Amino acid sequence: MPDAPDEHDQPDAPDDAPRRLRWGWLLLAVVVAVVSFLAVSVQAGQCVDSVTPGASYCTTGPVLGTAGWLVGLAGAGFVIYAVRRGLGRR
């Protein structure tokens, strides 16, 4: 009596192949995420005092200004890309 077919004898479909983690991409994603977070979260402020009541004001924003927000957005996009590459997805 022939043996029952073993599940290991049949080839896997391409989608069933195990995914290999790429630690370099995942580490790069973490580094870029930290740098992007710091570019947006480190704040600088300036206050202007006036002798006229109610005319004093303060402003705050990222140290890098608008460039900080652009670095943050570009970094977020790159983190998504790097995590997808790190997890073995294209």
N, C-alpha and C positions, 0 to 999 in steps of 0.2 A: 504494500500500500504506500503510495507516494506521500511524502511529508506535505503538510499544509504550507502554503506559501508564507514565507516569513516577510513581515513588513519591511525589514531591512534590505530585502532582495529587490525591491521595486524602487526605481529612481524617483527622487523627489521632484516635484514641480519647481520651477525657478522661484516662485513666490514663497515656497516653503523653506528655502535655504536659510540657515541661521544667520542672523545679522551680527557682524563683528563690530564691537565698539572701537572707535578711533579716538584714543585718549588725547592725542595732540589737539584735535579739533575741539574737544570738550574743554580742555585746559585753556585754549585760546579764547573760547567763548566766555569763560569765567573772567579772564583777565580783561577782555574788552568790556564786559558788563560792569566790572568795578570801575574802570576808567570812565566809561560813559556816565555812570551814576555820579561819580565825583565831579565830572564836568558840569552837570546840571545842579547838583545839590549844594556845592560849596558856594555860599552866597557872600556878596559884598554889599555894603549899604553906605548911604550918604544922607546926611541930614542938613537942612538949611534952616537956620533960625532967623526970624524976622521980628522987628519991634512992633510991627502991626499984628494985632491979635488975629489968630486964625490963618495967617499967611505962612507959617512955618510948615515944612513938609519933609518927609523922608522917602527915599527910594531904595529898593533892594532888587537884586537880580543875580544871576550867575556871574561868577568872577570873569568868565570869558565872554559875557554878554550874549549876543545873538549867536555867535560862533559856538558857545557852550550848548545851546539848544540844538544846533546842527550836528555837533559831535554826538550828542545824546541820541538823536534820531538815527543817524548813520550807524552808531554803535548798536542800537536796538535791532536794526535790520541785519547787521552782520552777525549778531548773536543768534538770531533765528536761523540764518544760513549755516553758521558753524555747528549749531546743535543738530540740525538735520543731517549735515555731513558726518558729524561724530556718531550719530546713531545708525549710520549706514544707509540713509535715504538720500536720494538725489534731489 
